[in-house]
Amino acid sequence: MESKKEIKFSLIYRDMWQSSGKFQPRADQLAQIAPLIIEMGCFARVETNGGAFEQVCLLAGNNPNEAVRAFTKAFNEAGIQTHMLDRGLNALRMYPVPADVRRLMYKVKKAQGTDITRIFDGLNDERNIIPSIKYALEAGMIPQATLCITYSPVHTVEYYTALADKLIAAGAPEICLKDMAGIGRPAFLGRLVKEIKAKHPDVIIEYHGHSGPGFSVASMLEVCENGADIIDVAMEPISWGKIHPDVITIQQMLRDAGFKVADINMSAYMKARALTQSFIDEWLGYFQDSTNKHTSSLLVGCGLPGGMMGSMMADLKGVHAGINMYLRQNNQPELSVDDLLVRLFEEVEYVWPRLGYPPLVTPFSQYVKNVALMNVYNMIRGEGRWQAIDQNIWGMILGKSGRLPGKLDPEIIALAKEKGYEFTDEDPQTNYPDALDEYRKEMDENGWDYGRDDEELFELAMHDRQYRDYRSGVAKERFENDLAKAKADALAKKGYNDEDVKKAMRAGAHPICATANGFLRWEVDPAGSMAPNPGTRFLTNQPICIIETSVGYIEEMRSNFTGKLIEVCVPQGAVVKKGQEIAYIKPDDKEETYREVAPKFKRVEEMATPRKRVAAPPKHY
């Protein structure tokens, strides 16, 4: 067989995680996995950041700029291109971004080591993509303009090729076919690639297809047969299901079809597989929905992307309880979750064309799903459709997010007029004036450094609420509580007893053990009578409790480090034995001694030693 062109692979390590769960690996974990990905030897590109990556880093109390730099460094040195995902007008978040913040993003990301930006718009409105192409070129990045692939009467080959023409004319040297729900039909995608390549033979075409409904493997073969250059792939243990096909399968399929493809170092693959699994076992797995491991043909009809199935099922379960309560009260048979799921998918098929066929990608997939879900809820209760459309959804309907691909149903237009809403076709960016000066002022007032290449300024401007929580420590504390609860819930579901669950809650905390036999008093102040609440912060050398011994001495216990009280194991006044665990405290990253802040506390004398033994006062019990 005559050898065909070379097909390159891109490992979408960021999207693998996003399509399977809530969070992303930490900076130290990303730095660990990068050398193994390089050692595999089969990837020309790696997706390192973008989309919700930086937002979820902040939510976990981690610095996203450190994570990006840690991950891109090894790939930059190895000559492997790095790429990110950005949402055009929305940049890295779910709602529009001022132009000066969008422009700054590309300067920051280029400085951090990201080579390529994949720019998409949820409505395929070129007005939201073309400015980002220009900003990326100014910053020295490669702008990869994106076609959001879906399946509808208006999303034809001609529709997509006309959009590609505009994006290429604006300066994009690459086009990505973003098949975010995996519902692009293989033959259709092949024709689309062939048309684009016929007009623009030098433009690089990269295909990105989720596994969800099962078309993606056939789609990858079809786009390669028709001229595609790069295929996005995943790797175990985060592949298939609602995620993406594994590199091994795609490599073998294309090699058998006569294409040139890189060899895979299987020893490195297995090491990377095991290390990725260790990240899941350590903490990331507690935030992954098990349904995302499953392929489902039900997605063919509704066209919803696999990445949102976890949140959709959570929403569905909440509505399910309310619906069945209503049905019981009205002596009607209850519905199973599967019954409700089928109704929801059917309602999505009804709602989607009437809302103008917005491609079902973030955030518009969520908008369509939300309308459909509330329609189902209200109709079962004997009420009508379209009663629960929030302001974000109205913004899409009215044109504030960009032009809808299809026509709105007359019923929706009438409803908008009834509410006094006005439709618009103006450039969406005009609604969002520049804002960096305001964020600079806030950073100056707080004494916050702008960071290398203004990267900290960028984070505040892009994710202001999450960034403030990150800087204050609130995000880290909230995340640790969520992780501890998720671990405890996981054990409880497996039938573990309360003691096992408590051990999970103590993860990362250090036990505080009694230093003598005697009666425990939690308050050093004799007037005190209550144990401190979990969450109480203790400083290094701060008094924790006292133990009244049987030989007439008081043993005073102090904290050996700064941290937060996780659990109280012994109640006030209980008899304890030397070495017995009386509490668990989780250390803070920030060390702060009691001596430095002692004036804030009532008891300030004699704080130099960790413990103090004195004669006991007369007993009052």
Residue pairs with C-beta under 8 A, 6 or more apart in sequence:
1 258
2 258
3 258
3 259
3 260
4 257
4 258
4 259
4 260
5 229
5 259
5 260
6 259
6 260
6 261
7 224
7 228
7 229
7 230
7 231
7 254
7 259
7 260
7 261
8 44
8 45
8 229
8 230
8 231
8 262
9 42
9 43
9 44
9 45
9 230
9 231
9 232
9 233
9 247
9 250
9 251
9 261
9 262
10 43
10 44
10 45
10 46
10 47
10 83
10 206
10 230
10 231
10 232
10 233
11 37
11 43
11 45
11 46
11 47
11 233
11 234
11 235
11 247
12 47
12 208
12 232
12 233
12 234
12 244
13 33
13 37
13 46
13 47
13 48
14 24
14 47
14 48
14 49
14 50
14 51
14 53
14 84
14 85
15 47
15 51
15 85
15 208
15 232
15 243
15 244
15 307
16 234
16 235
16 238
16 239
16 243
16 244
17 23
17 24
17 25
17 238
17 284
18 24
18 51
18 52
18 53
18 307
19 210
19 238
19 242
19 243
19 244
19 292
19 306
19 307
20 238
20 241
20 242
20 243
20 288
20 289
20 292
20 293
21 284
21 285
21 287
21 288
21 289
21 292
21 310
22 56
22 287
22 288
23 56
23 59
23 60
23 283
23 284
23 287
24 53
24 56
24 57
24 67
24 284
25 33
25 279
25 284
26 60
26 62
26 67
27 62
27 63
27 66
27 67
27 69
27 70
27 71
28 70
29 279
30 48
30 67
30 70
30 71
31 70
31 71
31 73
31 74
32 275
33 272
33 275
33 276
33 279
34 46
34 71
34 73
34 74
34 75
35 74
36 268
36 271
36 272
36 275
37 43
37 46
37 75
37 272
38 74
38 75
38 78
38 80
39 265
39 268
39 271
39 272
40 264
40 265
40 268
40 269
40 272
41 262
41 263
41 264
41 265
41 268
42 247
42 251
42 261
42 262
42 263
42 264
42 265
43 80
43 247
43 262
44 80
44 81
44 230
44 262
45 80
45 81
45 82
45 83
45 116
45 230
46 75
46 80
46 81
46 82
46 83
47 82
47 83
47 84
47 85
47 232
48 68
48 71
48 72
48 75
48 82
48 83
48 84
48 113
48 114
49 64
49 67
49 68
49 71
49 72
49 84
49 109
49 114
50 83
50 84
50 85
50 86
50 92
50 114
50 117
50 118
51 84
51 85
51 86
51 87
51 92
51 362
52 92
53 64
53 67
53 68
53 84
53 92
54 64
54 67
54 68
54 92
54 459
54 462
54 463
55 64
55 92
55 93
55 463
55 466
57 63
57 64
57 67
58 64
58 459
58 463
58 466
58 467
58 469
58 470
58 475
59 466
59 469
59 475
59 479
60 475
60 476
60 479
61 470
61 473
61 475
61 476
61 477
61 478
61 479
61 480
62 470
63 470
64 459
65 108
65 112
65 451
65 452
65 455
65 456
65 459
68 109
68 112
68 113
68 114
69 112
69 113
71 82
72 82
72 112
72 113
72 114
73 113
75 81
75 82
75 113
76 82
76 113
81 115
81 116
82 113
82 114
82 115
82 116
83 114
83 115
83 116
83 117
83 118
83 144
84 109
84 114
84 116
84 117
84 118
85 117
85 118
85 120
86 92
86 105
86 117
86 118
86 119
86 120
86 132
87 93
87 120
87 121
87 122
87 362
88 119
88 120
88 121
88 128
88 129
88 132
89 96
89 97
89 102
89 121
89 128
89 401
89 402
89 428
89 429
90 96
90 97
90 122
90 363
91 97
91 101
91 102
91 105
91 462
92 105
92 462
92 463
93 462
93 463
94 362
94 363
95 363
95 392
96 401
96 428
96 429
96 431
96 432
97 105
97 432
97 462
98 432
98 433
98 434
98 435
98 436
98 461
99 131
99 429
99 432
99 434
100 434
100 435
100 436
101 434
101 435
101 436
101 458
101 461
101 462
102 131
102 132
102 135
103 135
103 138
104 436
104 454
104 457
104 458
104 461
105 135
105 458
105 462
106 117
106 132
106 135
106 136
106 138
106 139
106 141
107 139
107 453
107 454
108 453
108 454
108 455
108 458
109 117
109 139
109 141
110 139
110 140
110 141
111 452
111 453
111 455
112 453
112 455
114 141
115 141
115 142
116 141
116 142
116 143
116 144
116 174
117 132
117 136
117 141
117 142
117 143
117 144
118 144
118 146
118 176
118 178
119 129
119 132
119 133
119 136
119 143
119 144
119 145
119 146
119 172
120 129
120 146
120 147
120 148
120 176
120 178
120 361
121 128
121 129
121 146
121 148
121 402
122 148
122 358
122 359
122 361
122 362
122 363
122 364
122 401
122 402
123 358
123 359
123 364
123 396
123 401
123 402
123 403
123 404
123 405
124 147
124 148
124 163
124 359
124 405
125 401
125 402
125 403
125 428
126 163
126 166
126 167
126 170
127 402
127 403
127 427
127 428
127 429
128 402
128 428
128 429
129 145
129 146
129 167
129 170
130 166
130 167
130 170
131 429
132 143
133 143
133 145
133 167
133 170
133 171
133 172
134 170
134 171
136 142
136 143
137 143
137 171
142 173
142 174
143 171
143 172
143 173
143 174
144 172
144 174
144 175
144 176
144 204
144 206
145 164
145 167
145 168
145 170
145 172
145 174
145 175
145 176
146 175
146 176
146 177
146 178
147 160
147 163
147 164
147 175
147 176
147 177
147 178
147 192
148 178
148 180
148 359
148 361
149 155
149 160
149 177
149 178
149 179
149 180
149 183
149 184
149 189
149 359
150 181
150 183
150 184
150 303
150 357
150 359
150 360
150 361
151 183
151 184
151 185
151 188
151 303
152 352
152 353
152 357
152 405
152 406
153 353
153 357
153 406
154 357
154 405
154 406
155 357
155 359
155 405
157 188
157 191
157 192
157 195
159 405
160 192
161 192
161 195
161 196
161 199
164 175
164 196
164 200
165 199
167 175
168 175
168 200
168 203
172 203
173 202
173 203
173 204
174 203
174 204
174 205
174 206
175 196
175 200
175 203
175 204
175 205
175 206
176 205
176 206
176 207
176 208
177 184
177 189
177 192
177 193
177 205
177 206
177 207
177 208
177 209
177 223
177 228
178 208
178 361
179 189
179 207
179 208
179 209
179 210
179 216
179 219
180 208
180 210
180 305
180 307
180 359
180 360
180 361
180 365
181 210
181 212
181 213
181 299
181 303
181 304
181 305
181 306
181 360
181 361
181 365
182 209
182 210
182 211
182 212
182 213
182 214
182 215
182 216
182 219
182 299
182 305
182 306
183 212
183 213
183 215
183 299
183 300
183 303
184 209
184 215
184 219
185 215
185 219
186 215
186 218
186 219
186 221
186 222
187 222
189 207
189 219
189 222
189 223
190 222
190 223
190 225
190 226
191 226
193 205
193 207
193 222
193 223
193 226
193 227
193 228
194 226
194 227
196 203
196 205
196 227
197 203
197 205
197 226
197 227
204 229
204 230
205 223
205 227
205 228
205 229
205 230
206 228
206 229
206 230
206 231
206 232
207 219
207 220
207 223
207 228
207 230
207 231
207 232
208 232
208 244
209 215
209 216
209 219
209 220
209 232
209 244
209 245
210 216
210 242
210 243
210 244
210 305
210 306
210 307
211 239
211 240
211 241
211 242
211 243
211 244
211 245
211 295
211 306
212 241
212 242
212 295
212 296
212 299
212 305
212 306
212 309
213 295
213 296
213 297
213 298
213 299
213 300
214 295
214 297
215 300
216 244
216 245
217 245
217 249
217 250
217 253
220 231
220 245
220 250
220 253
220 254
221 253
221 254
221 257
223 231
224 231
224 254
224 257
224 259
225 257
231 250
231 254
232 244
233 239
233 244
233 245
233 246
233 247
233 250
234 240
234 243
234 244
234 245
234 246
234 247
235 246
235 247
235 248
235 269
235 272
235 273
235 276
236 246
236 273
236 276
237 273
237 276
237 277
237 280
238 276
238 280
239 245
239 246
240 246
240 293
240 295
241 292
241 293
241 294
241 295
241 306
242 291
242 292
242 293
242 294
242 295
242 296
242 306
242 307
242 309
243 292
243 306
247 264
248 264
248 269
251 261
251 262
251 264
254 261
255 261
280 288
283 483
286 483
286 486
286 487
286 490
287 486
289 309
289 310
289 313
289 314
291 309
291 310
291 313
292 306
292 309
292 310
296 309
298 341
298 342
298 345
299 306
299 309
301 345
301 349
302 344
302 345
302 348
302 349
303 348
303 352
303 360
304 312
304 345
304 348
304 360
304 365
304 369
305 360
305 361
305 362
305 365
307 362
308 362
308 365
308 366
308 369
311 366
312 344
312 369
315 369
315 370
315 373
316 337
316 340
316 341
316 344
316 373
317 337
319 340
319 373
319 376
319 377
320 335
320 337
320 340
322 377
323 335
323 340
323 377
323 380
323 381
324 334
324 335
326 380
326 381
327 333
327 334
327 335
327 380
328 334
335 343
335 380
340 376
343 376
344 369
344 372
344 373
344 376
347 372
347 373
347 375
347 376
348 368
348 369
348 372
350 372
350 375
351 368
351 371
351 372
351 375
352 358
352 360
352 368
353 406
353 409
354 408
354 409
354 411
354 412
355 367
355 368
355 371
355 396
355 397
355 404
355 408
355 409
355 412
356 397
356 404
356 405
356 406
356 407
356 408
357 404
357 405
357 406
358 364
358 367
358 368
358 396
358 404
358 405
359 405
360 368
363 392
364 396
364 401
367 392
367 393
367 396
370 388
370 390
370 393
371 386
371 388
371 389
371 393
374 387
374 388
375 385
375 386
375 387
375 388
377 388
378 384
378 385
378 387
378 388
379 385
386 411
386 412
386 415
389 397
394 416
394 421
395 401
396 404
397 404
397 408
397 412
397 416
398 416
398 421
398 422
398 423
398 424
399 423
399 424
399 425
399 426
400 424
400 428
400 431
401 428
402 428
403 425
416 423
435 461
436 457
436 461
439 457
439 460
439 461
439 464
440 450
440 457
442 460
443 449
443 450
443 456
443 457
443 460
446 471
448 456
448 460
448 471
449 456
450 456
450 457
451 457
451 458
451 459
459 467
460 467
460 468
466 475
469 475
469 478
470 476
477 564
480 508
480 586
483 507
484 504
484 505
484 507
484 566
485 505
487 504
487 505
487 507
488 501
488 502
488 504
488 505
490 504
491 500
491 501
491 504
492 501
502 567
505 566
505 567
506 566
506 567
506 584
508 586
508 587
509 563
509 566
509 567
509 584
509 585
509 586
510 561
510 563
510 584
510 585
510 586
510 587
511 581
511 583
511 584
512 544
512 557
512 559
512 581
512 582
512 583
512 584
512 585
513 578
513 579
513 580
513 581
513 582
514 520
514 547
514 557
514 576
514 577
514 578
514 579
514 580
514 582
515 547
515 555
515 557
515 578
515 611
516 547
516 549
516 553
516 555
516 578
517 547
517 549
517 550
517 575
517 576
517 577
517 578
518 547
518 548
518 549
518 550
518 555
518 575
518 576
519 547
519 548
519 573
519 574
519 575
519 576
519 621
520 545
520 546
520 547
520 570
520 572
520 573
520 574
520 575
520 576
520 582
521 528
521 545
521 546
521 547
521 548
521 572
521 573
522 528
522 530
522 531
522 532
522 544
522 545
522 568
522 572
523 529
523 530
523 545
524 543
524 545
524 546
524 556
524 603
525 602
525 603
526 617
529 572
530 572
531 568
531 571
531 572
532 565
532 568
533 565
534 565
534 566
534 567
534 568
535 564
535 565
536 564
536 565
537 562
537 563
537 564
537 565
537 588
538 544
538 559
538 562
538 563
538 564
538 565
538 585
539 559
539 562
539 592
539 593
539 594
539 597
540 559
540 560
540 561
540 562
540 591
540 592
540 593
540 594
541 558
541 559
541 560
541 593
541 594
541 595
541 607
541 610
542 558
542 559
542 594
542 601
543 556
543 557
543 558
543 594
543 603
544 557
544 558
544 559
544 583
545 557
545 582
546 554
546 555
546 556
546 557
547 554
547 555
547 557
547 576
548 554
548 616
548 619
549 555
549 616
552 615
552 616
553 613
553 614
553 615
553 616
554 612
554 613
554 614
554 615
554 616
554 617
555 611
555 613
556 611
556 612
556 613
556 614
557 611
558 594
558 609
558 610
558 611
559 585
559 594
560 610
561 585
561 587
561 588
561 591
562 587
562 588
562 590
562 591
562 592
562 593
563 585
563 586
563 587
563 588
564 585
564 586
564 588
565 583
565 584
565 585
566 583
566 584
566 585
566 586
567 583
567 584
568 582
568 583
569 581
569 582
569 583
569 584
570 576
570 580
570 582
570 583
573 621
576 582
594 601
594 607
595 607
595 608
598 604
598 607
606 612
